[in-house]
Amino acid sequence: MNISRWIDKHAKFAPGGAALRFAGSSISYQSLAAEVENAARKLVALGVMSGDVVVYLGLNGPQLLELLFACGRLGASVAPLNWRLTALEHERMLQDCRPRVAVVADQFVSHAAPLRATFEATHWTTLGGPAAGWLSWNDVHASPAALPDPPDADNTPVLLCYTSGSTGAPKGVVHTHASLFWNAINSVHMHDLTSADRVLTTLPLFHVGGLNILTTPALYAGASVTLHPKFDPDDAIDAIEKERITLTVLVPAQLMAMMACPRWQQADLSSLRVVTTGSTIIPASFVQKVHERGLRLIQVYGSTETCPIAAYQRADSAERKLGAAGLPALHCDLRIVDADGRDVSRGEDGEILVRGPNLMREYLNAPEATSASLKDGWYRTGDVGHFDEDGYLFVVSRKNDMIISGGENVYPAEIENVLLEWPAISEVCVFGRPNSRWGEMIVAMIVPAPGEKLTAADVLARLEGRVARYKHPREIVFAAALPRNALGKVIKERVRAEAAPPPERILEGQRP
């Protein structure tokens, strides 16, 4: 089913039902259907056709969801950009996907100005009033021509999400109408999601976690979604109390920020049926602490490539299986295999493989990376875990060397590549260290070039404007050489051991 039909169907079943709540306003399903059609007609007027890409750069808001369903109506794809990245990082993504149209929120117009100059073939629009040389999205005249019939091919792309790769280069994960549909079905089963639910979305919609764990599934189910532009712990508590929120996704860093609020213990959170969490390995002690507040915390496991729901707990296993990532999703199969691809025994660790109709179609313009990740219908996650005696998944180590800090994925190679462009640095190794607040903090061990005397401030200044600030190391250690094995490969276990305690430190608890 084409996902744009979800909105059309609910506009008929419950035309006055609240689809979205944002900035104090409510948008009914009937109004949302009209906005989706209007957006589709504007995209047609700007030349968007089947197979094209539309990028969105802005905070959470109804416009992105309207564009997603409008692109689905036309057979095009929407690519929500991470607004925390630098212009150079965005440039690499645009070089890859070559968008037909870019929709940019007002606060990011200056950021996007050099991109607009580089990608002249793209129609650049701003969501607010007209900026110098920019076309306002509000001033785009909708095409009066009849829209083409929405494509029914399940394999038609509709969503393009960029994730940094292990080489440091961004990879465009292509999701289809089918993968969003089956992901929604998995979410419905995970959450017992119905049209009566009221969902709060505070995670960024440029992440599949913010977009697809609850937000798009809620619109599939005909539920109501409250969108916050950015996460604020007090605003989140306010929404739960005043709007009687029943379901929400909160990564551990968000939960900890809310738990630190003076009003946390007295707030009326009784409307919440469950809180979903994920993005990192979550200790049972943290889950227990949330349960002690009277909340039910369930975990979800997956990745951008799995849309993301691959395994999950349901409410009835929240306390019985503390620390588990859950059972394989209703429409997913999971395997744990050894280095030779053979299934391992229960309780034995191995690589986690995922199969299901919610998997990505491919990495855009990257056939070799696609074939390396998708083999015989199975996605090789690179994560390490095991099944317990009841078949519940426990994740013990994450994908390769990826760092997850405050719910954000950070690949060491990306930071290392930027630093190694600087002649003042001879060698660098970036890794994650467990951190009670952020899940992991980013640490860099650096070998200065001969004759160079560097400080932590010098290194951070070099990264400024080249990678997003949340990717900046929180601790910097200087060394004479990196420990390597006989083949010249850096021994990260020794790097971690030698990096504590570091001689130069950016204080923990401060977020770049």
C-alpha positions as CSV (number, residue, x, y, z in Angstrom):
1,M,0.0,0.0,0.0
2,N,1.2,3.5,-0.8
3,I,1.7,5.2,2.5
4,S,0.0,8.4,1.3
5,R,-3.3,6.4,1.4
6,W,-3.0,6.1,5.1
7,I,-3.9,9.8,5.5
8,D,-6.6,9.7,2.8
9,K,-8.3,6.8,4.5
10,H,-8.3,8.3,7.9
11,A,-9.6,11.6,6.5
12,K,-12.7,9.6,5.5
13,F,-13.0,7.4,8.6
14,A,-12.3,10.2,11.1
15,P,-12.1,13.6,9.3
16,G,-12.2,15.6,12.5
17,G,-9.8,13.4,14.4
18,A,-6.6,15.1,15.5
19,A,-3.7,13.9,13.4
20,L,-1.0,16.3,14.6
21,R,-0.6,18.7,17.4
22,F,2.1,21.3,17.1
23,A,2.9,24.7,18.7
24,G,-0.6,24.9,20.3
25,S,-2.5,24.0,17.1
26,S,-4.3,20.9,16.1
27,I,-4.4,19.5,12.6
28,S,-7.2,17.1,11.7
29,Y,-6.8,14.1,9.4
30,Q,-9.0,15.9,6.9
31,S,-6.8,19.0,7.0
32,L,-3.6,16.9,6.9
33,A,-4.9,15.1,3.8
34,A,-5.5,18.5,2.1
35,E,-2.1,19.7,3.1
36,V,-0.5,16.6,1.7
37,E,-2.3,17.0,-1.6
38,N,-1.3,20.7,-1.7
39,A,2.3,19.9,-1.0
40,A,2.3,17.2,-3.8
41,R,0.9,19.8,-6.2
42,K,3.6,22.3,-5.3
43,L,6.3,19.7,-5.8
44,V,4.8,18.9,-9.2
45,A,5.0,22.6,-10.0
46,L,8.7,22.6,-9.1
47,G,9.3,19.7,-11.5
48,V,9.3,16.7,-9.0
49,M,8.7,13.4,-10.7
50,S,8.8,9.8,-9.8
51,G,12.3,8.8,-8.6
52,D,13.3,12.4,-7.5
53,V,14.5,13.4,-4.1
54,V,13.3,16.2,-1.9
55,V,15.4,17.3,1.0
56,Y,14.1,18.9,4.2
57,L,16.3,20.9,6.6
58,G,14.5,22.0,9.7
59,L,13.4,21.1,13.2
60,N,10.5,18.8,13.9
61,G,7.3,20.1,12.4
62,P,4.2,19.1,10.3
63,Q,5.9,20.2,7.1
64,L,8.3,17.2,7.0
65,L,5.5,14.7,7.5
66,E,3.5,16.5,4.8
67,L,6.4,16.2,2.5
68,L,6.9,12.5,3.3
69,F,3.4,11.6,2.3
70,A,3.4,14.1,-0.7
71,C,6.5,12.4,-2.0
72,G,4.9,9.1,-1.5
73,R,1.9,10.3,-3.6
74,L,4.3,11.1,-6.5
75,G,6.7,8.2,-6.3
76,A,9.5,10.5,-5.0
77,S,11.5,10.3,-1.8
78,V,12.0,12.7,1.0
79,A,15.5,13.0,2.7
80,P,15.3,14.7,6.1
81,L,18.7,16.2,6.9
82,N,20.3,16.2,10.3
83,W,20.2,19.9,11.2
84,R,23.1,19.4,13.7
85,L,25.6,18.7,10.9
86,T,27.9,21.2,9.2
87,A,27.4,22.6,5.7
88,L,30.3,20.4,4.5
89,E,28.7,17.3,5.8
90,H,25.4,18.2,4.1
91,E,27.3,18.9,0.9
92,R,28.5,15.3,0.7
93,M,24.9,14.1,1.1
94,L,23.5,16.4,-1.6
95,Q,26.3,15.4,-4.0
96,D,25.1,11.8,-3.5
97,C,21.3,12.3,-3.9
98,R,21.1,15.3,-6.2
99,P,17.8,16.6,-4.9
100,R,15.2,18.2,-7.2
101,V,13.8,20.4,-4.4
102,A,15.2,21.6,-1.0
103,V,12.8,22.9,1.7
104,V,14.7,24.8,4.4
105,A,13.3,26.3,7.6
106,D,14.0,29.9,8.3
107,Q,16.7,29.4,11.0
108,F,18.8,27.3,8.6
109,V,18.7,29.6,5.5
110,S,22.2,31.1,6.3
111,H,23.6,27.7,6.9
112,A,22.2,26.5,3.5
113,A,23.4,29.5,1.5
114,P,26.7,27.9,0.3
115,L,24.8,24.7,-0.5
116,R,22.3,26.7,-2.6
117,A,25.2,28.3,-4.5
118,T,26.7,24.9,-5.2
119,F,23.6,23.0,-6.2
120,E,22.0,25.4,-8.7
121,A,19.9,22.7,-10.3
122,T,18.0,22.3,-7.1
123,H,14.9,24.5,-6.4
124,W,15.6,26.0,-3.0
125,T,12.6,27.1,-0.9
126,T,12.2,28.5,2.6
127,L,9.3,27.7,4.8
128,G,8.8,31.3,6.1
129,G,8.8,34.7,4.4
130,P,11.0,35.2,1.4
131,A,14.7,35.6,2.1
132,A,17.0,37.3,-0.3
133,G,17.1,35.3,-3.5
134,W,15.0,32.5,-2.1
135,L,11.6,31.3,-3.1
136,S,9.1,31.0,-0.3
137,W,7.4,27.6,-0.1
138,N,4.2,29.6,0.7
139,D,4.5,31.4,-2.7
140,V,4.9,28.2,-4.8
141,H,1.8,27.9,-6.9
142,A,0.3,24.4,-6.7
143,S,-0.1,22.7,-10.0
144,P,-3.7,22.7,-11.2
145,A,-3.2,19.5,-13.2
146,A,-4.6,16.2,-12.0
147,L,-2.0,14.4,-9.9
148,P,-0.8,11.0,-11.3
149,D,-2.2,7.9,-9.6
150,P,0.0,7.0,-6.6
151,P,2.4,4.2,-7.4
152,D,1.4,0.9,-5.8
153,A,4.8,-0.8,-6.2
154,D,5.9,-1.8,-2.7
155,N,9.5,-1.5,-3.7
156,T,9.2,2.2,-4.7
157,P,11.5,4.4,-2.6
158,V,9.9,7.0,-0.3
159,L,12.4,7.8,2.4
160,L,16.2,8.4,2.2
161,C,18.0,8.6,5.6
162,Y,21.7,9.4,5.7
163,T,23.9,7.7,8.2
164,S,27.7,8.0,8.5
165,G,29.5,4.8,7.4
166,S,32.4,3.0,9.0
167,T,34.7,4.7,6.4
168,G,33.5,8.1,7.4
169,A,31.5,8.7,4.2
170,P,27.7,9.2,4.5
171,K,25.5,6.4,3.2
172,G,22.0,7.0,2.0
173,V,19.6,4.3,3.3
174,V,16.8,3.8,0.9
175,H,13.4,2.8,2.4
176,T,10.4,1.9,0.4
177,H,6.6,2.0,1.0
178,A,6.8,-1.6,2.0
179,S,9.5,-1.2,4.6
180,L,7.5,1.7,6.2
181,F,4.3,-0.3,6.1
182,W,5.8,-3.4,7.7
183,N,7.7,-1.3,10.2
184,A,4.3,0.3,11.2
185,I,2.7,-3.1,11.6
186,N,5.6,-4.2,13.9
187,S,5.1,-1.0,16.0
188,V,1.4,-1.6,16.3
189,H,2.1,-5.0,17.7
190,M,4.9,-3.7,20.0
191,H,2.8,-0.9,21.5
192,D,-0.7,-2.3,21.1
193,L,-1.1,0.9,19.2
194,T,-4.6,2.1,18.3
195,S,-6.4,5.2,17.0
196,A,-7.1,6.2,20.7
197,D,-3.4,6.7,21.5
198,R,-1.8,10.0,21.9
199,V,1.9,9.9,21.0
200,L,4.6,12.5,21.9
201,T,7.5,12.9,19.5
202,T,10.6,14.7,20.8
203,L,13.3,12.8,19.1
204,P,14.5,14.4,15.8
205,L,12.5,13.2,12.8
206,F,15.7,13.0,10.8
207,H,16.4,9.8,12.7
208,V,14.4,6.7,11.9
209,G,13.9,6.3,15.6
210,G,12.1,9.6,15.9
211,L,10.3,9.2,12.6
212,N,9.4,5.5,12.6
213,I,9.3,3.9,16.0
214,L,6.0,5.7,16.8
215,T,5.4,8.7,14.6
216,T,4.6,7.2,11.2
217,P,3.0,4.1,12.8
218,A,0.7,6.4,14.8
219,L,-0.4,8.0,11.6
220,Y,-0.9,4.5,10.1
221,A,-3.1,3.6,13.0
222,G,-5.1,6.9,13.0
223,A,-3.7,8.0,16.4
224,S,-2.7,11.6,17.4
225,V,0.9,12.8,17.4
226,T,2.2,15.8,19.3
227,L,5.4,17.1,17.8
228,H,8.0,19.2,19.7
229,P,10.5,21.0,17.6
230,K,13.3,20.0,19.9
231,F,13.5,18.1,23.1
232,D,13.1,20.0,26.3
233,P,12.6,18.0,29.5
234,D,10.1,20.5,31.1
235,D,8.1,20.8,27.9
236,A,8.0,17.0,27.6
237,I,6.6,16.7,31.1
238,D,4.1,19.4,30.4
239,A,2.8,17.6,27.3
240,I,2.5,14.3,29.1
241,E,0.5,15.9,31.9
242,K,-1.7,18.3,29.8
243,E,-2.3,16.2,26.7
244,R,-2.5,12.9,28.5
245,I,0.1,11.3,26.4
246,T,-0.1,7.5,26.3
247,L,3.1,6.5,24.3
248,T,6.4,8.1,23.7
249,V,10.0,7.3,22.7
250,L,12.8,8.6,25.0
251,V,16.4,7.7,24.7
252,P,18.3,7.3,28.1
253,A,19.8,10.8,27.9
254,Q,16.4,12.3,27.5
255,L,15.0,10.3,30.4
256,M,17.9,11.3,32.6
257,A,17.3,15.0,31.8
258,M,13.6,14.6,32.7
259,M,14.5,12.7,35.9
260,A,16.8,15.6,36.9
261,C,13.9,18.0,36.8
262,P,12.7,19.0,40.3
263,R,9.1,18.3,39.3
264,W,9.8,14.7,38.1
265,Q,8.6,13.0,41.2
266,Q,5.4,15.0,41.5
267,A,4.5,15.1,37.8
268,D,1.3,13.3,36.8
269,L,2.6,10.7,34.3
270,S,-0.3,8.3,34.9
271,S,-1.5,8.5,31.3
272,L,1.6,6.8,30.0
273,R,1.0,3.2,29.1
274,V,4.7,2.6,28.2
275,V,7.8,4.5,27.4
276,T,10.0,3.1,24.6
277,T,13.7,3.4,24.7
278,G,16.7,2.3,22.7
279,S,19.7,3.5,20.7
280,T,22.2,2.1,23.1
281,I,22.9,-0.8,25.4
282,I,20.7,-0.2,28.5
283,P,21.6,-1.7,31.8
284,A,18.9,-3.4,33.9
285,S,19.6,-1.0,36.8
286,F,18.5,2.0,34.7
287,V,15.3,0.2,33.6
288,Q,14.6,-0.6,37.2
289,K,15.1,3.0,38.2
290,V,12.4,4.1,35.7
291,H,10.1,1.4,36.8
292,E,10.4,2.6,40.4
293,R,8.8,5.9,39.3
294,G,5.7,3.9,38.3
295,L,6.5,3.9,34.5
296,R,6.8,0.9,32.3
297,L,9.9,1.1,30.1
298,I,10.3,-1.2,27.1
299,Q,13.2,-1.6,24.7
300,V,13.5,-1.6,20.9
301,Y,16.4,-2.8,18.9
302,G,17.2,-1.9,15.3
303,S,19.1,0.4,13.0
304,T,18.5,2.9,10.2
305,E,18.8,-0.1,7.8
306,T,15.9,-1.9,9.6
307,C,13.5,1.1,9.6
308,P,14.3,0.6,12.6
309,I,12.1,-2.0,14.4
310,A,13.8,-5.4,14.4
311,A,13.3,-6.6,18.0
312,Y,11.4,-5.4,21.0
313,Q,9.8,-6.0,24.3
314,R,6.1,-5.6,24.9
315,A,4.6,-4.2,28.1
316,D,4.1,-7.7,29.7
317,S,7.9,-8.4,29.5
318,A,9.1,-5.0,30.7
319,E,9.9,-6.2,34.2
320,R,10.3,-9.9,33.5
321,K,13.1,-9.4,31.1
322,L,15.1,-6.4,32.4
323,G,17.9,-5.4,30.1
324,A,16.7,-7.5,27.1
325,A,16.3,-5.9,23.7
326,G,13.3,-8.1,23.1
327,L,12.0,-10.8,20.9
328,P,12.3,-10.7,17.1
329,A,9.6,-8.3,15.7
330,L,6.3,-9.8,14.6
331,H,7.4,-9.6,10.9
332,C,11.2,-10.1,11.4
333,D,13.5,-13.0,11.8
334,L,16.8,-12.8,13.7
335,R,19.8,-15.1,13.8
336,I,23.0,-15.1,15.9
337,V,25.9,-16.5,13.9
338,D,29.6,-17.1,14.3
339,A,32.5,-15.9,12.1
340,D,31.7,-18.6,9.6
341,G,28.0,-17.7,9.4
342,R,26.8,-20.7,11.4
343,D,24.0,-20.3,14.0
344,V,25.3,-20.4,17.6
345,S,23.7,-21.9,20.6
346,R,21.4,-20.1,23.1
347,G,23.5,-18.0,25.4
348,E,26.5,-17.8,23.0
349,D,27.5,-14.5,21.6
350,G,27.7,-13.9,17.8
351,E,26.8,-11.4,15.1
352,I,23.1,-10.4,14.9
353,L,21.5,-10.9,11.5
354,V,18.0,-9.5,10.6
355,R,15.6,-10.5,7.9
356,G,12.2,-9.0,7.1
357,P,10.1,-6.8,4.8
358,N,11.0,-3.7,6.8
359,L,14.7,-3.8,5.6
360,M,16.1,-1.1,3.4
361,R,16.1,-1.7,-0.3
362,E,19.8,-0.5,-0.7
363,Y,22.4,2.1,0.0
364,L,22.0,4.8,-2.6
365,N,24.7,4.7,-5.3
366,A,26.6,2.1,-3.3
367,P,26.1,-1.4,-4.7
368,E,29.3,-2.8,-3.1
369,A,28.2,-1.6,0.4
370,T,24.7,-2.9,-0.3
371,S,25.9,-6.4,-1.2
372,A,28.3,-6.5,1.7
373,S,25.4,-5.7,4.2
374,L,22.6,-7.6,2.6
375,K,23.3,-11.3,1.9
376,D,20.7,-13.8,0.9
377,G,18.0,-11.5,2.4
378,W,19.7,-11.1,5.7
379,Y,21.1,-7.8,7.0
380,R,24.4,-8.1,8.7
381,T,24.2,-5.7,11.6
382,G,27.8,-6.1,12.9
383,D,26.3,-6.0,16.4
384,V,27.1,-8.7,18.8
385,G,24.5,-10.4,21.0
386,H,22.9,-13.6,22.1
387,F,19.5,-15.2,22.8
388,D,18.5,-16.4,26.2
389,E,16.7,-19.6,27.0
390,D,13.4,-17.9,26.1
391,G,14.6,-16.5,22.8
392,Y,15.0,-12.9,24.0
393,L,17.8,-10.9,22.4
394,F,20.5,-9.4,24.6
395,V,22.9,-7.0,22.8
396,V,26.4,-6.9,24.2
397,S,28.4,-4.9,21.7
398,R,27.3,-2.5,19.0
399,K,28.1,-2.1,15.3
400,N,31.8,-2.1,14.7
401,D,33.3,0.9,16.6
402,M,30.2,3.1,16.4
403,I,29.7,5.4,19.4
404,I,26.2,6.3,20.5
405,S,26.3,9.5,22.6
406,G,23.1,11.0,23.7
407,G,21.2,9.0,21.2
408,E,23.3,10.2,18.3
409,N,25.4,7.8,16.2
410,V,29.0,8.8,15.8
411,Y,31.5,6.9,13.6
412,P,35.1,7.3,14.7
413,A,36.4,7.2,11.1
414,E,34.6,10.4,10.2
415,I,36.3,12.3,13.0
416,E,39.7,10.6,12.4
417,N,39.6,11.5,8.7
418,V,39.0,15.2,9.4
419,L,41.8,15.3,12.0
420,L,44.3,13.5,9.8
421,E,43.9,16.1,7.1
422,W,45.8,18.4,9.4
423,P,49.6,18.1,9.1
424,A,50.0,18.9,12.8
425,I,48.6,15.4,13.6
426,S,50.4,12.2,12.8
427,E,48.0,9.6,14.1
428,V,44.6,9.6,15.8
429,C,42.3,7.0,17.3
430,V,38.7,7.9,18.3
431,F,36.6,5.7,20.5
432,G,33.8,5.7,23.0
433,R,33.9,5.5,26.8
434,P,30.9,4.7,29.0
435,N,29.3,7.8,30.5
436,S,26.5,7.8,33.0
437,R,24.7,10.8,31.3
438,W,25.3,10.4,27.6
439,G,25.6,6.6,27.3
440,E,29.1,7.1,25.8
441,M,31.5,10.0,25.5
442,I,33.8,10.6,22.6
443,V,37.5,10.2,23.4
444,A,40.4,10.9,21.0
445,M,44.0,9.7,21.4
446,I,46.3,11.9,19.2
447,V,49.9,11.6,18.2
448,P,51.2,15.1,17.2
449,A,53.5,15.4,14.2
450,P,57.2,15.8,15.0
451,G,57.9,19.2,16.5
452,E,54.2,20.1,17.0
453,K,52.9,21.0,20.5
454,L,49.1,20.8,20.5
455,T,46.5,21.4,23.1
456,A,42.9,20.0,23.4
457,A,41.7,23.5,22.5
458,D,43.7,23.3,19.2
459,V,42.1,20.0,18.3
460,L,38.6,21.2,19.0
461,A,39.2,24.4,17.0
462,R,40.3,22.2,14.1
463,L,37.0,20.3,14.2
464,E,34.9,23.4,14.5
465,G,32.7,23.8,11.4
466,R,34.0,20.5,9.9
467,V,31.9,18.1,11.9
468,A,28.9,18.6,14.1
469,R,29.7,19.7,17.6
470,Y,28.1,16.6,19.2
471,K,30.8,14.6,17.4
472,H,33.6,16.6,19.1
473,P,35.7,14.6,21.6
474,R,34.9,15.2,25.2
475,E,38.4,13.9,26.2
476,I,41.6,14.3,24.3
477,V,44.8,12.3,25.1
478,F,48.2,13.0,23.6
479,A,50.6,10.1,23.1
480,A,53.9,9.4,21.5
481,A,52.5,6.6,19.3
482,L,49.4,4.5,19.0
483,P,49.7,0.8,20.1
484,R,49.7,-1.5,17.0
485,N,49.9,-5.2,16.4
486,A,52.3,-7.0,14.2
487,L,50.2,-6.2,11.1
488,G,50.2,-2.5,11.9
489,K,46.5,-2.4,13.1
490,V,45.7,-0.1,16.0
491,I,44.9,-2.2,19.1
492,K,41.9,-0.3,20.4
493,E,41.7,-2.2,23.7
494,R,45.2,-0.9,24.6
495,V,44.2,2.6,23.4
496,R,41.3,2.6,25.8
497,A,43.5,1.3,28.7
498,E,46.2,3.9,28.0
499,A,43.7,6.8,27.7
500,A,42.5,6.7,31.3
501,P,43.0,9.0,33.1
502,P,43.8,11.4,30.3
503,P,46.3,14.3,30.9
504,E,44.0,16.8,29.2
505,R,40.2,16.6,29.7
506,I,37.1,18.4,28.5
507,L,35.0,18.2,31.6
508,E,32.3,15.4,31.7
509,G,28.8,16.8,31.9
510,Q,29.5,19.6,29.4
511,R,28.0,18.9,26.0
512,P,29.8,20.5,23.1
